[in-house]
Amino acid sequence: MSGPSESGSGKVGTPELFDKVVNLTKRRGFVYPSAEIYGGFRSTYDYGPIGVLLLRNVKDAWWRSMVQLREDVVGLDASILSPPQIWEASGHLANFTDPLVDCTKCNTRHRLDKLDDPEVCPNCGARGSFTEPREFNLMFKTQAGPVQDAGAVAYLRPETAQGMFINFKNVIDTTRVRPPFGIAQVGKSFRNEITPGNFVFRTREFEQMEMEFFVHPDEAQQWYEYWCAERYQWYLDHGMPEDQLRLRPHDDDELSHYSSGTSDVEFLFPWGWDELEGIANRGNYDLTQHAAHSGEKLEWYDQAANERWVPHVIEPAAGATRTAMAFLMAAYDEEEVKGETRVVLRLHHRIAPYKVAVLPLSKKAELADPARALAQQLRGSFMTDYDETQSIGRRYRRQDELGTPYCITFDFDSLEDHAVTVRERDSMEQERIAIADVASYLRERMI
Ligand code: ATP
């Protein structure tokens, strides 16, 4: 593990920063502990009115880059409930396990491969108190329908990827894609993690953003390198600082048996570097396995060359909830302004929950009515907040804490000059803009 970075505000990567971000997310309606009125429920979280916007923006930014802006990737939304055959073929039933140990002194459970010292219990400090490791399968098992026989067994998917493999044939038969091409999906996954924790970093229910890119076997290495570079750049393009982000190739002993190359995009969390996304060269493992288990031919027929081959797969697999948290940690900043501390989330505009807030200087209908009308007009193009309570200073501070890139103040002069003051979040610079030009002003800066 690396230590905290020395860069930026000097608060990067510290436990103190982590606490501040978690407190902010609770205070401002980003994330609530799930079932809080019943005392909460085991590392599950609900995304509140602000958090749902943030999370949606992370997923939309991914979808925009991975599907909308590309000719060679199509989307999919597969079901979460799935039959055992899928997980038999994928190897998850046999191998999707983590090594579990119990501490015989304090009766806590731990994931052996994540311990700093495999001999020492991180809860009570006892040495040599662990039981022999047991392989614990992380899949949630349930039953579909009212009958409790073996035929009713179903699993909640532990990754979205298998949806793409089992629909490979459907997609090539019903669309005009041809290799190299990808199938992308965003959605919930479930893992019965032994030790969930670090807020939404590791939870049992989470969201993933995954893409399977099908290529000719001879081109797999080149595409693997392409996707490593592309995915690393995506985080930089959306505001992650370079000194808190790295691309780390796996050592040979970390690789899955079918992978000929995996790299993780890692973010510098308070506890050190940890994974946001894995990019893997999976060879033809998945299609071959599903072909063998289902009896379907899962291959590509190249008519021009009269050749059949099983595509190799490059998989960039990211976590949406985990990435949303990393964006918050990277964006959090404090600065001294006129003797007071200003907390500001310097989020990239595409990730920011609200893009703009309209703030009339007075609650009086004289100002509030036209300000509301402006907010309503902007809503057609931008997620817009409207706030007329408290002093203007406090309202700016609230928007800074939400990461809103632009605040628009509607004052008494606005009634005369038909202009408003636009304040930019990071520089706090203000400009007077004609009301008629506000939408194009924002569009130029944010789209
Ligand atoms: P880890 O080693 O942290 O358990 P993994 O390598 O098994 O993760 P993958 O199977 O590669 O993770 O999943 C792809 C991405 O999904 C991860 O990079 C992460 O962002 C996200 N992810 C995986 N498990 C969880 C979880 N329990 N909670 C939140 N996000 C997760």
Residues whose N, C-alpha, C, O or C-beta is under 5 A from the ligand:
A	BS01	ATP	R191 E193 V200 F201 R202 T203 R204 F206 Q208 E275 L276 E277 G278 A317 A318 G319 R322
